[in-house]
Amino acid sequence: MEGESGSQPVPPLTPERFLAGLALAVPVVALLWVPSYSKSAPALGGVPFFYWYQLMWVPLAAVFTGAAHLLLSRDEKHRAAIDGGDAR
């Protein structure tokens, strides 16, 4: 997997890939760790914490997933440039 210029191959785990994995893991861990939000206080507009915490993670999970996508796209373009291919 060496580039045409004889440079070193890109390692399988780059900082972008690590951060993308971390960004995908954050919402999963936050929602699977139920004892951290299994309570009714503090209520927000009469809605118990248990419910609004989960609903808060809907847009947050989208943000984290979008960040992971951008990081992986950046990594793929970098890999394509190193391999001499055309970046998408």
N, C-alpha and C positions, 0 to 999 in steps of 0.2 A: 504494500500500500504506500510505497514511496512516491513522492512527487517527481515530476520530470527533471527538476533542478537538482535532484539528489539530496533533498532536505530530509530531515527526520520524519518518520510517519507520525500522524496525529494519534495520541493515545486514545484508547477506547473511552475513558472517563475524563472529560474535559470539565473545567469549572462551569461552563454553561449547562452541560448535562447534569451535573451534580445539583446545581441550583434549580433546574427544571424539576428534578425528582423531589427536591425539598419543597418546592412550590406546590406540587401535586399531593405531597404527604400532609401538609399542614391542615387543609380542611378535613381530610380523612381522620387524622388523629383528633382534631378538635371535636368532631362529631361522634367518634366512637368512644371517647372518654366521657361517658354519660354521667358518672358521679360528679364531674366538675360543674354540670349545669342542671342536675336533677333537684331543683328547688323551685319554689314559687316566688320568692322575693329576690330581687326587686322587680316589681311589676312596672310595666311601661304602658301607660294609657289603659290600665285595667287588664292587660294581657300578662299572664305569669311569665317569669323569666324563662322557664323551660321551653315555652313556645316561641317567644320573640328571639331567643338566642339561636334557635335552629333556623328561623326565618332570616335572621341577619346573615347567616352563612350562605344563603342562596346567591346573593350578588357577590359576596366575598369569594366564594368558590369559583365563580365565573372570572373574577379578576385574577385569582391565582392560576387558573387554567390558561387564561390568555397570556399571562406572563411566561408560563412554561412553554407555550406555543412559540412566543417570540424568541425565547432563549434557544429553543431547538432549531428554529428557522435560521437564526444567526449562526449556530454551530454547523448546520448543514451547508450553508453558503461558504463558511470558512473551510470546511472539508473539501468542498467541490473546487474551491480556488487552489487549494494545496495540491489536489490530485490532478489539476490541469483541466478539469471538466468545466462546463458552463454552470454557473450558479443559477438556481431557479428564481 
